[in-house]
């Protein structure tokens, strides 16, 4: 499906099921459309691939109406109008890229498409595209912003907002980006919510205002539960017996996410993935919080937990492109001020870290390479 189709209300109002896959990472979706239409009675949906814990093909099914509900809410919450020009640089086989086109279709804003795989480490392609389009808004991941900060790239004058999402947001990274003029707006969302759940355009990084369309609560282990009209229809999974479908919500319509959060009235603070807690010598340690520290130390990488006979796990710092002889210095910088239980015991260097389609460091891919 071409980007021009996504910029039309005819696409969003059609009954067709659109299965959007990464052309560089094909997965088997044979029979999925017929299954959703004939067995599940679903139509007018967008389907994107995700990764199941078993390795089986797994897809998030989003009603187009849910994506439009999210789009209208984001437009209203963030003051997006028909005078805005979007730079659509994120892939449209993820909700981050889809959301841009849905928002524009709702209010008549312009989208200037940029190939999702045209990103350059110094941000040259992005800056050139913004300059050509006079874009006022775009969406970026922390990886993109980190590249811009390291390149000391100055913001084009037309840009008034950059939606930043994709996990816990490092305050130091945002501070550095804003010092260069990048107008970062912190967001929190997921595929299952058809884009954003909470967003701040007022400078906040930790506590983000919930969009009015969402009801939110916390369950076991502080995991976020959400309910609202922009919620996905469910998961389609292919196993040995064929396709199956799970609405993934309880009898009252609540979906329990895998994220740990804190709620304060109508504000949300993301703490980390529910599965990122590991035990080291009997104490729980958050890998996401430690990985956030990596960027703050001026490094590119993350912290992983490796099995250890005595301590249950040991922590390792996996870094990209570190020069020979720099590992001891990086280890000392990272461990400084940390509690003993949180300190990493060794550094592993890789020429290039594996990344997901959205440009994030692929934790599972890193672990598999060690």
Secondary structure, 3 states (H helix, E strand, C coil): CCHHHHCCHHHHHCCCEEEECCCCCCCCCCCHHHHHHHHCCCCCEEEEEEECCCCCEEEEEEEHHHHHHHHHHHHHHHCCCCCCEEEECCCCCCHHHHHHHHHHHHHCCEEEECCCCCCCCCCHHHHHHHHHHCCCEEEEEHHHHHHHHHCCCCCCCCCCEEEEECCCCCHHHHHHHHHCCCCEEEEEEEHHHCEEEEECCCCCCCCEEECCCCEEEECHHHEEEEECCCCCCEEEEEECCEEEEECCCCCCCCEEEEEEEEEECCEEEEEEECCCEEEECCEEEEHHHHHHHHHHCCCCEEEEEEEECCCEEEEEEEEECCCCCCHHHHHHHHHCCCCHHHCCCEEEEECCCCECCCCCECHHHHHHHC
